Amino acid sequence: MKKIWITGAEGHIGTALLELLEGVEYQLLPTDIHEVDITKIDEVTQFVYVNRPDVIINCAGMTDVAECEKNIDEAYRVNAIGVRNVALAANDIDAKVIQISTDDVFDKESRIPYNEFDTVHPRTIYGKSKEAGEKILTQLLNRFVIIRSSWIYGIGRDFVDEVLRNAAKGGTMEVPNNQYAAPTSAFELARVICHFIDSEEYGLYHVVCPGSCSRYEFARTILEYTGKTGDLDLYPVVARNDVRPTYSVLDNMMLRLTGIPEPLDWKTALKEYLEETGGIE
């Protein structure tokens, strides 16, 4: 039976993976920072030595963009050195690594969706540290899959949850209308990740729900689908001091080229997620 180690298992992607893989004939090894801290090589090596996973899905990461700007060393410790530790341990047992990365590796200059062959140019510490993790992985391993995604939402605190919590309280909410990306359901992302567990495809893949929108349109659509348009007044604003890219829409080119099914489009995926989680009565 194939053993699957999922790091960061309590996050959006880890939670979705565990739900999708429940009942499948894999031995799941979910951990979070309390069980295994990927920044500590001894903990990673010991876990891998004892459990000998066939596939490692590294969902662990420091993803708070503002926090990464404040704590540069910690961002690189988690997003780069943590990946190095996982890669070194995986190399010892010839395990495949599936690494989660981000759209933040691109800047804001383009208005055409970025594909896997476009040159990266991160401007945030978050993006730079994730790019460093990508580079380290490619230097240390042959059997790897890097998956870049964007605006991921799922069970727990995220933008969808923030909008619905504000709607429950009523009042107003300012939302940037100059930031564009592809909102991506953690469950749709997890479905594609599951494909790579048994696949012999390797390399770099963009995995997002096709389409794109602004943060403002995303929030407006959440309210529309949940019937809460009248519960919260949205005000579009220009995000001037935000270090994140204003345009980071990803194109799933490699999925299409290799014949791997793409996720649902972002509006359909959002509606399904809200229906499944009780957001739509």
Backbone bond lengths (Angstrom), bond angles and torsions (degrees), N, CA, C in turn:
res aa  C-N    CA-C-N  psi(-1)  N-CA   C-N-CA  omega(-1)  CA-C   N-CA-C  phi
1 M - - - 1.469 - - 1.531 109.66 -
2 K 1.324 115.73 130.20 1.459 120.57 -177.43 1.529 110.46 -69.63
3 K 1.326 115.52 135.32 1.463 121.44 179.27 1.527 109.96 -100.15
4 I 1.339 115.49 130.26 1.458 121.59 -177.43 1.524 108.86 -119.90
5 W 1.326 116.64 115.04 1.471 120.68 175.09 1.522 108.11 -94.15
6 I 1.334 116.43 122.17 1.461 122.47 177.82 1.519 108.21 -111.85
7 T 1.333 117.39 111.14 1.461 120.58 174.98 1.525 108.87 -86.34
8 G 1.337 116.44 158.15 1.460 119.40 -177.73 1.510 111.74 60.00
9 A 1.331 115.44 38.29 1.471 121.07 -169.94 1.522 113.79 -69.74
10 E 1.335 117.79 -13.79 1.461 119.87 -179.37 1.526 112.42 -92.56
11 G 1.322 117.53 -1.12 1.457 121.13 178.53 1.517 112.26 -84.13
12 H 1.336 116.20 -176.12 1.469 121.45 -177.07 1.526 112.06 -57.62
13 I 1.328 116.34 -50.20 1.468 119.77 -175.02 1.518 110.60 -72.22
14 G 1.326 116.94 -43.27 1.456 120.49 178.82 1.515 112.18 -59.59
15 T 1.334 116.43 -43.63 1.464 121.15 178.43 1.525 110.97 -61.41
16 A 1.334 116.59 -43.87 1.468 120.59 179.43 1.525 111.19 -65.03
17 L 1.327 116.95 -40.88 1.467 120.30 178.79 1.525 111.48 -61.99
18 L 1.319 116.70 -44.52 1.462 120.12 -179.07 1.520 111.24 -63.09
19 E 1.329 116.59 -36.90 1.465 119.77 178.39 1.530 110.78 -68.13
20 L 1.329 117.05 -43.53 1.468 120.55 -178.60 1.524 112.60 -69.24
21 L 1.332 116.34 -33.95 1.466 120.42 -175.53 1.526 113.23 -89.65
22 E 1.326 117.00 -2.86 1.467 119.98 178.86 1.527 109.48 -63.01
23 G 1.307 116.63 127.32 1.455 121.51 179.79 1.515 114.19 88.13
24 V 1.339 117.12 -10.12 1.467 120.41 176.13 1.522 108.23 -79.89
25 E 1.318 116.64 150.75 1.464 119.91 -175.03 1.528 112.11 -79.70
26 Y 1.315 114.63 64.15 1.461 122.44 170.56 1.520 107.26 -126.09
27 Q 1.313 115.88 153.71 1.457 119.60 168.92 1.519 106.90 -94.58
28 L 1.326 116.05 111.42 1.458 120.93 -176.34 1.522 110.53 -87.98
29 L 1.331 115.00 136.19 1.461 121.95 179.63 1.522 108.37 -124.42
30 P 1.346 117.79 75.44 1.461 119.75 -178.33 1.529 111.62 -81.88
31 T 1.316 116.59 134.53 1.466 120.63 175.67 1.520 109.19 -137.61
32 D 1.322 115.10 154.89 1.454 120.82 168.90 1.519 107.49 -123.97
33 I 1.316 117.57 -174.18 1.461 120.95 -172.28 1.521 112.27 -59.95
34 H 1.337 116.79 -27.06 1.467 119.98 -178.83 1.529 111.52 -70.74
35 E 1.340 117.29 -28.62 1.463 120.59 177.96 1.527 111.84 -90.13
36 V 1.327 116.15 -46.37 1.471 120.90 179.44 1.524 108.46 -141.29
37 D 1.322 115.89 118.73 1.462 121.99 175.45 1.525 107.31 -92.13
38 I 1.333 117.30 111.08 1.466 119.45 -173.79 1.527 112.77 -67.07
39 T 1.335 117.98 -13.96 1.468 119.40 177.78 1.523 111.78 -78.29
40 K 1.325 117.04 -7.20 1.469 121.19 -178.92 1.528 108.96 -109.73
41 I 1.311 115.51 107.12 1.464 121.56 -173.40 1.521 112.28 -58.77
42 D 1.333 117.21 -35.82 1.466 119.72 -179.26 1.526 111.34 -64.69
43 E 1.345 116.71 -40.86 1.465 119.99 179.46 1.531 110.90 -66.05
44 V 1.316 116.35 -42.40 1.465 120.55 -179.93 1.524 110.69 -64.97
45 T 1.327 116.13 -47.17 1.465 120.94 -178.55 1.523 111.34 -62.26
46 Q 1.326 116.50 -42.76 1.459 120.75 -179.79 1.521 111.10 -63.67
47 F 1.346 116.53 -44.28 1.466 120.10 -179.51 1.526 110.54 -62.41
48 V 1.315 116.51 -45.11 1.466 120.81 -179.01 1.527 110.94 -66.71
49 Y 1.322 117.01 -39.92 1.466 121.10 -179.91 1.528 110.91 -62.95
50 V 1.327 117.03 -41.81 1.465 121.48 -177.44 1.531 111.35 -75.58
51 N 1.346 117.41 -43.02 1.466 121.18 -171.36 1.530 114.82 -96.92
52 R 1.318 117.57 -24.07 1.461 123.85 177.17 1.539 112.71 47.12
53 P 1.344 117.19 63.37 1.464 119.85 178.76 1.525 111.91 -68.48
54 D 1.326 115.80 149.53 1.464 121.44 175.27 1.524 111.34 -83.92
55 V 1.337 115.13 -33.70 1.461 121.56 -179.75 1.525 108.26 -134.07
56 I 1.327 116.03 136.23 1.463 121.77 175.60 1.522 107.63 -116.39
57 I 1.326 116.70 119.51 1.466 121.52 175.87 1.523 107.00 -103.64
58 N 1.317 116.71 105.91 1.463 120.70 -174.30 1.525 110.74 -91.39
59 C 1.321 114.99 94.18 1.467 121.59 177.26 1.523 111.59 -94.01
60 A 1.327 117.44 -6.52 1.460 121.11 -178.79 1.520 109.71 -70.56
61 G 1.308 116.25 142.04 1.460 119.51 178.07 1.512 110.85 179.28
62 M 1.315 115.52 160.66 1.460 122.40 172.76 1.518 106.12 -96.67
63 T 1.337 116.85 108.61 1.462 121.11 -168.91 1.522 114.29 -111.35
64 D 1.329 117.97 -8.24 1.460 120.95 178.90 1.528 108.62 -73.38
65 V 1.325 116.41 109.36 1.466 121.16 -173.27 1.521 111.44 -61.09
66 A 1.327 117.03 -45.19 1.465 120.44 -179.08 1.523 111.13 -65.73
67 E 1.319 116.88 -39.67 1.466 121.09 179.85 1.527 110.54 -65.95
68 C 1.318 117.00 -36.64 1.471 120.20 177.27 1.524 110.96 -63.12
69 E 1.339 116.98 -37.65 1.467 120.44 178.70 1.525 110.98 -64.85
70 K 1.328 116.85 -33.76 1.470 120.96 -179.10 1.521 112.03 -80.23
71 N 1.332 116.94 -34.46 1.468 121.97 -174.30 1.526 109.85 -122.31
72 I 1.317 115.03 75.65 1.462 120.97 -173.30 1.527 111.59 -62.54
73 D 1.332 116.43 -46.11 1.466 119.38 -178.80 1.524 111.36 -59.70
74 E 1.333 115.87 -43.09 1.466 119.37 -178.41 1.527 110.85 -66.32
75 A 1.336 117.04 -37.31 1.464 120.39 178.01 1.526 110.69 -60.00
76 Y 1.327 116.73 -45.44 1.465 119.92 179.13 1.530 111.45 -72.14
77 R 1.330 116.54 -32.39 1.463 119.32 179.22 1.532 110.07 -62.35
78 V 1.328 116.57 -43.07 1.468 120.21 -178.09 1.528 111.52 -80.30
79 N 1.330 116.27 -51.32 1.466 120.79 -169.81 1.523 114.66 -82.39
80 A 1.327 117.08 -17.22 1.469 119.93 178.75 1.525 111.36 -116.24
81 I 1.335 117.10 -57.73 1.466 120.02 -178.79 1.526 110.74 -66.53
82 G 1.327 117.48 -36.97 1.464 120.03 176.16 1.520 111.60 -59.13
83 V 1.331 116.31 -42.42 1.468 120.85 177.13 1.524 110.29 -64.85
84 R 1.339 115.97 -41.37 1.474 119.19 177.56 1.518 111.05 -57.75
85 N 1.332 116.61 -44.68 1.465 120.59 -178.48 1.524 111.42 -62.52
86 V 1.323 116.02 -43.43 1.468 120.28 178.07 1.528 110.22 -63.23
87 A 1.332 116.99 -43.00 1.467 121.10 -178.72 1.521 111.89 -64.69
88 L 1.326 117.26 -42.81 1.466 120.53 179.70 1.526 110.97 -62.07
89 A 1.339 115.92 -43.75 1.463 119.76 179.71 1.525 110.72 -67.16
90 A 1.332 116.62 -40.57 1.468 120.75 179.43 1.519 111.17 -63.27
91 N 1.309 116.28 -38.11 1.461 121.03 -178.88 1.528 111.51 -62.07
92 D 1.323 116.39 -34.34 1.466 120.97 -178.61 1.523 112.55 -65.18
93 I 1.341 117.01 -28.55 1.467 120.08 -176.76 1.530 111.96 -117.92
94 D 1.334 116.85 8.99 1.465 122.89 179.66 1.528 112.04 58.42
95 A 1.326 116.17 42.15 1.466 120.99 176.91 1.526 110.03 -87.42
96 K 1.317 116.02 147.10 1.468 121.21 173.30 1.527 108.55 -79.27
97 V 1.331 117.06 140.47 1.461 121.68 175.93 1.522 109.39 -115.28
98 I 1.326 115.77 128.41 1.463 122.33 172.03 1.526 106.48 -108.45
99 Q 1.316 116.58 112.55 1.457 122.71 -173.03 1.523 110.56 -107.46
100 I 1.333 116.66 130.79 1.458 121.21 178.70 1.524 109.41 -90.66
101 S 1.332 116.13 127.08 1.456 121.07 178.02 1.532 109.45 -125.43
102 T 1.322 117.17 -159.47 1.459 120.02 -164.45 1.525 113.29 -144.41
103 D 1.326 115.13 159.91 1.463 121.64 172.27 1.521 112.16 -72.41
104 D 1.323 117.69 -14.48 1.465 121.16 -178.21 1.528 113.19 -68.81
105 V 1.326 118.13 -3.61 1.471 119.48 175.40 1.530 110.91 -74.22
106 F 1.333 116.97 -7.85 1.462 120.70 177.27 1.527 110.16 -105.64
107 D 1.349 115.60 158.74 1.458 119.55 177.00 1.526 109.21 -92.26
108 K 1.316 116.35 -162.24 1.471 120.16 -174.31 1.526 112.50 -109.63
109 E 1.322 117.47 14.66 1.456 119.66 -170.88 1.524 113.39 -77.00
110 S 1.325 118.19 -29.61 1.462 121.04 -173.74 1.522 111.45 -84.66
111 R 1.306 116.32 159.36 1.462 122.24 166.57 1.523 109.30 -125.87
112 I 1.330 115.29 17.71 1.460 122.91 175.25 1.524 107.27 -117.02
113 P 1.342 119.07 133.49 1.469 120.24 -178.41 1.524 112.50 -52.01
114 Y 1.316 115.30 138.35 1.467 121.70 -178.59 1.528 110.25 -80.97
115 N 1.338 116.82 131.23 1.459 119.67 172.75 1.525 110.35 -104.24
116 E 1.317 116.00 179.84 1.465 121.38 -173.52 1.528 113.19 -69.17
117 F 1.325 117.10 -13.41 1.464 120.85 -178.10 1.529 112.39 -97.98
118 D 1.321 116.84 -2.98 1.461 120.50 178.05 1.526 110.92 -77.06
119 T 1.320 115.69 149.62 1.462 121.54 -179.01 1.523 110.31 -75.69
120 V 1.325 116.26 131.96 1.462 120.32 178.90 1.525 109.82 -79.17
121 H 1.325 115.09 152.19 1.463 121.33 177.10 1.528 108.30 -157.38
122 P 1.328 117.07 72.29 1.463 119.56 -176.72 1.524 112.18 -68.50
123 R 1.325 115.75 145.66 1.463 121.00 177.94 1.522 112.24 -114.88
124 T 1.307 116.77 -17.89 1.461 120.14 178.37 1.522 109.91 -96.25
125 I 1.334 116.10 156.29 1.465 120.10 174.80 1.523 109.54 -62.73
126 Y 1.325 116.15 -38.07 1.465 119.48 176.57 1.525 110.20 -57.03
127 G 1.333 116.58 -51.30 1.456 120.34 -179.65 1.518 112.88 -63.09
128 K 1.337 116.48 -40.71 1.472 120.29 180.00 1.525 111.31 -65.63
129 S 1.332 116.39 -40.36 1.470 119.24 -179.21 1.525 111.08 -70.04
130 K 1.336 117.20 -35.27 1.466 119.89 177.05 1.530 110.83 -70.23
131 E 1.339 116.76 -37.02 1.466 119.08 175.68 1.527 110.14 -62.96
132 A 1.338 116.48 -39.80 1.467 120.05 177.94 1.523 110.45 -60.58
133 G 1.334 116.68 -40.92 1.463 120.33 176.94 1.514 112.03 -62.36
134 E 1.334 116.92 -41.21 1.467 120.56 177.01 1.529 110.85 -59.47
135 K 1.336 115.97 -47.12 1.471 120.19 -178.17 1.523 111.51 -61.75
136 I 1.330 115.87 -44.17 1.463 120.00 -179.77 1.524 110.55 -60.57
137 L 1.318 116.27 -43.37 1.467 120.54 -178.66 1.529 110.86 -61.33
138 T 1.327 116.49 -44.05 1.466 119.58 -178.31 1.527 111.89 -68.62
139 Q 1.333 116.91 -26.48 1.465 120.70 179.29 1.528 112.37 -77.93
140 L 1.328 116.41 -30.29 1.464 120.21 -172.34 1.524 114.27 -99.03
141 L 1.338 117.42 -21.80 1.469 119.76 -172.83 1.522 112.02 -128.92
142 N 1.313 115.41 155.46 1.459 122.35 169.18 1.526 111.23 -103.47
143 R 1.333 115.98 -33.85 1.468 120.81 -176.01 1.529 108.99 -98.42
144 F 1.331 115.45 83.76 1.460 119.63 -179.01 1.523 109.73 -143.20
145 V 1.331 114.23 155.60 1.461 122.30 170.41 1.524 106.59 -130.85
146 I 1.309 117.15 124.18 1.463 122.01 173.99 1.519 107.53 -103.88
147 I 1.328 116.17 126.03 1.459 121.36 -178.82 1.523 109.10 -117.65
148 R 1.329 115.78 115.15 1.467 120.57 174.11 1.520 108.98 -95.14
149 S 1.321 115.89 136.37 1.456 120.39 177.86 1.527 108.91 -141.23
150 S 1.335 116.71 -176.53 1.464 119.37 -176.03 1.519 111.37 -152.28
151 W 1.321 115.28 151.41 1.461 123.87 173.84 1.529 111.64 42.24
152 I 1.327 114.98 55.01 1.465 121.04 -175.55 1.529 110.12 -77.72
153 Y 1.310 115.89 133.38 1.463 120.75 175.72 1.522 108.94 -129.89
154 G 1.335 115.37 153.26 1.459 121.01 -179.08 1.512 109.67 -174.40
155 I 1.319 116.53 -157.54 1.457 120.97 -179.36 1.526 109.20 -67.22
156 G 1.342 116.81 125.70 1.466 120.47 179.06 1.517 111.53 118.34
157 R 1.321 115.88 -167.55 1.456 121.95 -176.83 1.530 110.74 -76.00
158 D 1.319 116.08 124.63 1.463 121.86 176.75 1.519 107.62 -164.36
159 F 1.321 117.60 -170.18 1.459 120.55 -176.03 1.525 111.73 -66.50
160 V 1.319 117.90 -40.35 1.465 120.80 178.23 1.522 109.76 -60.06
161 D 1.314 116.22 -46.22 1.462 121.56 178.91 1.528 110.99 -62.20
162 E 1.333 116.36 -40.88 1.467 120.70 -179.87 1.525 111.43 -61.99
163 V 1.324 116.44 -44.38 1.465 120.39 179.42 1.526 110.65 -63.05
164 L 1.327 117.42 -44.40 1.466 120.71 -178.13 1.522 111.86 -69.15
165 R 1.335 117.29 -35.30 1.467 119.75 176.60 1.528 110.69 -66.37
166 N 1.316 116.99 -39.60 1.462 120.51 177.32 1.522 111.15 -66.79
167 A 1.337 116.37 -37.12 1.462 120.07 177.83 1.525 110.96 -64.56
168 A 1.334 116.64 -36.59 1.468 121.00 179.25 1.529 111.05 -65.42
169 K 1.328 116.11 -33.08 1.471 120.66 179.71 1.525 111.84 -83.82
170 G 1.344 116.55 -24.94 1.453 120.90 -175.90 1.519 111.13 81.22
171 G 1.320 115.88 179.70 1.459 119.50 178.65 1.513 111.94 100.35
172 T 1.334 115.38 -142.66 1.458 120.63 -176.00 1.528 110.99 -127.20
173 M 1.334 115.32 161.87 1.461 121.31 177.60 1.524 108.53 -149.16
174 E 1.322 115.91 125.39 1.458 120.60 176.36 1.528 109.35 -87.41
175 V 1.334 116.30 131.66 1.465 121.09 -177.27 1.532 108.87 -134.57
176 P 1.343 117.27 131.23 1.467 119.67 179.61 1.529 112.12 -61.16
177 N 1.326 115.21 136.63 1.467 119.43 175.64 1.526 111.37 -111.26
178 N 1.342 116.50 13.16 1.472 120.40 179.13 1.525 112.08 -119.89
179 Q 1.332 117.48 16.25 1.462 122.34 174.07 1.529 108.07 -114.65
180 Y 1.341 115.99 124.06 1.465 121.34 -176.23 1.524 110.87 -124.30
181 A 1.329 115.56 135.25 1.466 121.81 174.37 1.526 107.51 -161.43
182 A 1.323 115.94 -167.96 1.465 121.60 -179.96 1.526 108.96 -112.75
183 P 1.336 119.39 105.35 1.460 120.43 175.58 1.525 109.94 -58.70
184 T 1.324 116.35 132.94 1.470 120.04 -173.07 1.519 111.00 -130.89
185 S 1.307 115.68 123.44 1.462 121.77 176.43 1.523 110.20 -69.03
186 A 1.326 116.19 131.73 1.470 120.08 177.55 1.520 111.09 -59.33
187 F 1.328 117.29 -30.26 1.464 120.43 -179.22 1.531 110.94 -73.27
188 E 1.337 117.18 -38.27 1.466 119.80 175.07 1.525 110.57 -66.31
189 L 1.317 116.31 -41.55 1.463 120.66 177.27 1.522 110.49 -62.25
190 A 1.326 116.45 -43.14 1.467 120.77 -178.96 1.527 111.50 -63.10
191 R 1.330 117.41 -34.95 1.474 119.90 178.65 1.528 110.94 -61.53
192 V 1.320 116.38 -40.17 1.464 119.41 178.97 1.528 110.30 -71.80
193 I 1.318 117.01 -39.97 1.468 120.18 177.46 1.525 109.91 -57.35
194 C 1.325 116.68 -42.46 1.470 120.76 -179.49 1.525 111.46 -59.77
195 H 1.327 116.76 -32.07 1.472 119.90 177.98 1.528 110.73 -59.82
196 F 1.331 116.69 -36.99 1.464 120.77 -174.95 1.534 113.08 -77.52
197 I 1.312 117.85 -12.35 1.464 119.66 -179.83 1.526 110.65 -60.05
198 D 1.319 116.80 -44.85 1.467 120.88 -177.98 1.526 113.54 -105.19
199 S 1.321 116.67 -5.08 1.462 120.39 -177.58 1.527 111.58 -77.47
200 E 1.320 115.36 154.61 1.465 121.11 172.93 1.527 111.14 -98.68
201 E 1.325 116.43 14.92 1.464 120.65 173.64 1.529 108.77 -80.42
202 Y 1.318 115.82 138.96 1.467 120.99 178.97 1.523 108.97 -136.38
203 G 1.324 115.90 168.63 1.459 120.21 175.05 1.513 112.68 112.77
204 L 1.332 115.41 -153.79 1.461 123.48 -173.45 1.524 110.45 -104.00
205 Y 1.336 115.87 131.57 1.463 121.50 179.90 1.525 110.23 -136.16
206 H 1.320 116.22 138.52 1.457 121.72 167.37 1.523 107.38 -93.09
207 V 1.328 115.70 131.14 1.466 120.04 -179.42 1.520 108.32 -133.97
208 V 1.323 115.56 98.87 1.459 121.43 176.72 1.522 108.63 -134.99
209 C 1.324 115.63 161.12 1.462 119.68 171.75 1.528 107.37 -72.62
210 P 1.339 118.67 120.77 1.462 121.05 -173.97 1.526 113.13 -55.93
211 G 1.335 113.79 149.64 1.454 121.40 -175.92 1.514 110.07 104.06
212 S 1.310 116.60 178.41 1.463 120.20 178.76 1.517 109.50 -158.84
213 C 1.314 115.44 164.83 1.458 120.75 178.57 1.521 108.54 -163.59
214 S 1.323 115.84 170.62 1.459 120.44 172.32 1.520 109.13 -85.32
215 R 1.320 116.34 164.92 1.474 120.02 174.66 1.525 110.10 -56.55
216 Y 1.321 115.54 -40.95 1.460 120.16 -178.87 1.528 110.80 -62.24
217 E 1.335 117.14 -46.71 1.468 120.23 178.76 1.526 111.17 -63.87
218 F 1.314 116.72 -37.02 1.463 121.40 177.45 1.526 109.89 -59.95
219 A 1.330 116.86 -48.88 1.465 121.22 179.98 1.525 111.05 -62.92
220 R 1.316 116.30 -43.31 1.467 120.82 -179.83 1.527 110.89 -62.03
221 T 1.333 117.08 -39.35 1.469 121.26 179.91 1.525 111.03 -68.37
222 I 1.335 117.45 -38.00 1.470 121.05 176.30 1.523 109.95 -58.74
223 L 1.328 116.86 -46.81 1.464 120.96 -179.98 1.526 111.17 -65.70
224 E 1.314 116.51 -39.62 1.470 120.82 179.65 1.522 110.82 -62.42
225 Y 1.324 117.49 -46.84 1.464 121.08 -176.77 1.525 112.28 -69.03
226 T 1.305 117.59 -28.88 1.468 120.57 -178.56 1.527 112.62 -95.29
227 G 1.322 116.90 2.72 1.462 120.37 178.94 1.511 113.37 68.25
228 K 1.317 117.53 28.96 1.465 121.40 -176.54 1.529 112.54 -115.47
229 T 1.336 116.02 21.68 1.464 119.70 -177.23 1.523 111.61 -57.00
230 G 1.328 116.82 -36.69 1.459 120.21 -178.85 1.514 114.45 -82.40
231 D 1.334 117.54 -4.93 1.465 120.58 -176.26 1.523 113.51 -90.03
232 L 1.323 117.52 -14.79 1.461 120.52 -175.72 1.521 109.46 -146.88
233 D 1.324 115.78 128.23 1.462 120.78 176.62 1.525 109.26 -90.16
234 L 1.322 116.07 117.04 1.464 121.26 178.76 1.524 109.92 -93.03
235 Y 1.325 115.54 134.08 1.456 120.85 177.15 1.525 109.45 -118.54
236 P 1.341 117.07 116.52 1.468 118.81 177.77 1.522 110.84 -71.48
237 V 1.316 116.05 133.48 1.461 121.38 179.24 1.527 108.88 -133.34
238 V 1.309 115.80 161.79 1.460 121.66 175.24 1.521 108.21 -95.87
239 A 1.324 116.59 119.56 1.470 121.21 178.46 1.526 107.99 -77.64
240 R 1.337 116.63 104.91 1.462 120.52 -174.64 1.522 112.62 -95.82
241 N 1.316 117.63 -32.69 1.464 120.45 -174.59 1.520 112.93 -104.07
242 D 1.318 116.65 5.55 1.463 120.75 -179.57 1.527 109.14 -80.24
243 V 1.326 116.19 130.10 1.468 120.17 -177.20 1.526 112.34 -80.04
244 R 1.321 117.38 -11.14 1.460 119.78 -176.96 1.525 111.82 -69.82
245 P 1.335 117.17 154.84 1.467 120.07 179.12 1.526 110.72 -61.06
246 T 1.332 116.61 144.07 1.462 119.44 175.64 1.528 111.21 -82.69
247 Y 1.327 117.01 -21.50 1.464 120.91 176.87 1.523 108.54 -138.69
248 S 1.320 116.01 112.56 1.470 119.93 179.73 1.529 110.26 -140.77
249 V 1.315 115.50 43.37 1.465 121.16 179.07 1.528 109.01 -71.81
250 L 1.321 116.15 129.57 1.461 121.53 -179.91 1.529 110.93 -101.40
251 D 1.321 114.70 148.13 1.467 122.69 176.97 1.525 108.45 -111.07
252 N 1.338 117.03 128.17 1.472 122.03 -178.81 1.532 111.98 -80.10
253 M 1.303 118.01 49.61 1.467 120.41 -174.06 1.525 112.39 -59.49
254 M 1.327 117.97 -45.88 1.462 120.46 -176.27 1.525 112.21 -65.90
255 L 1.320 117.92 -32.26 1.467 119.24 175.12 1.521 109.59 -61.77
256 R 1.333 116.13 -44.97 1.467 119.50 -179.54 1.527 111.00 -65.92
257 L 1.326 117.42 -42.62 1.463 120.72 -176.64 1.523 112.43 -66.16
258 T 1.329 116.58 -29.99 1.466 120.22 -178.00 1.527 112.57 -100.08
259 G 1.331 117.12 2.42 1.459 120.58 175.82 1.514 114.86 75.94
260 I 1.324 117.16 19.44 1.466 120.61 178.20 1.528 108.19 -87.67
261 P 1.330 118.70 128.75 1.465 120.74 -177.70 1.530 112.08 -58.49
262 E 1.326 115.65 134.48 1.458 120.85 177.53 1.529 110.25 -77.66
263 P 1.333 116.80 160.63 1.462 119.63 172.36 1.530 110.76 -64.26
264 L 1.314 116.19 168.07 1.459 121.18 172.58 1.523 109.49 -62.38
265 D 1.339 117.27 155.76 1.461 119.87 175.88 1.530 109.24 -62.10
266 W 1.332 117.26 158.68 1.463 120.12 -167.56 1.521 113.35 -63.69
267 K 1.341 117.98 -34.26 1.463 119.43 -179.14 1.530 111.33 -72.27
268 T 1.332 117.02 -43.36 1.467 120.47 177.97 1.523 110.64 -63.81
269 A 1.333 116.68 -43.08 1.466 120.70 179.98 1.522 111.04 -63.80
270 L 1.327 116.99 -40.18 1.465 120.75 178.95 1.520 110.60 -64.36
271 K 1.328 116.94 -44.96 1.462 120.38 179.87 1.527 110.71 -61.79
272 E 1.342 117.34 -43.93 1.472 120.47 178.58 1.521 110.96 -62.47
273 Y 1.334 116.69 -41.94 1.465 120.30 -179.88 1.525 110.33 -62.38
274 L 1.316 117.29 -45.35 1.461 120.81 -178.86 1.528 111.18 -66.20
275 E 1.327 117.49 -36.24 1.468 120.82 176.56 1.523 111.03 -65.43
276 E 1.327 116.28 -43.54 1.468 120.86 -176.78 1.525 112.53 -71.03
277 T 1.321 116.96 -28.60 1.468 120.11 -177.49 1.523 112.66 -98.68
278 G 1.338 117.09 5.52 1.457 119.88 176.06 1.502 114.61 86.03
279 G 1.336 117.38 9.39 1.458 119.93 179.07 1.514 112.35 -72.52
280 I 1.344 116.58 -26.23 1.462 121.85 177.69 1.519 107.93 -109.39
281 E 1.312 115.79 120.25 1.469 120.34 -178.08 1.530 110.20 -71.01
